[in-house]
């Protein structure tokens, strides 16, 4: 059995097998819909997809973050030039920093294709 550790913001937050995610107690106690919990769970989904061969590996934290961003943040939000990031992050249920990072990545890709 393979066990993939999941780190987020410089700390271990979960471990994932092909069939189960084990969260740290702090995240386990958070209410459903908590932005950090949701984000970490999607990172866990990415790890599971790598472990099962659904996605090519190896697992990388940056790829897991991009996977979670893509799953939780619609392109329509990233396309907006003006946006109240805090309000949008609250509405989407994602960490503010992740919305900012997704917007920066989207803009970098968009400007390199011009």
Rosetta blueprint (number, residue, H / E / L):
1 X L
2 X L
3 X L
4 X E
5 X E
6 X E
7 X E
8 X E
9 X L
10 X L
11 X E
12 X E
13 X E
14 X E
15 X E
16 X E
17 X L
18 X L
19 X L
20 X L
21 X E
22 X E
23 X E
24 X L
25 X H
26 X H
27 X H
28 X H
29 X L
30 X L
31 X L
32 X L
33 X L
34 X L
35 X H
36 X H
37 X H
38 X H
39 X H
40 X H
41 X H
42 X H
43 X H
44 X H
45 X H
46 X H
47 X H
48 X H
49 X H
50 X H
51 X H
52 X L
53 X L
54 X L
55 X L
56 X L
57 X L
58 X L
59 X L
60 X L
61 X H
62 X H
63 X H
64 X H
65 X H
66 X H
67 X H
68 X H
69 X H
70 X H
71 X H
72 X H
73 X L
74 X L
75 X H
76 X H
77 X H
78 X H
79 X H
80 X L
81 X L
82 X L
83 X L
84 X L
85 X H
86 X H
87 X H
88 X H
89 X H
90 X H
91 X H
92 X H
93 X L
94 X L
95 X L
96 X H
97 X H
98 X H
99 X H
100 X H
101 X H
102 X H
103 X H
104 X H
105 X H
106 X H
107 X H
108 X H
109 X H
110 X H
111 X H
112 X H
113 X L
114 X L
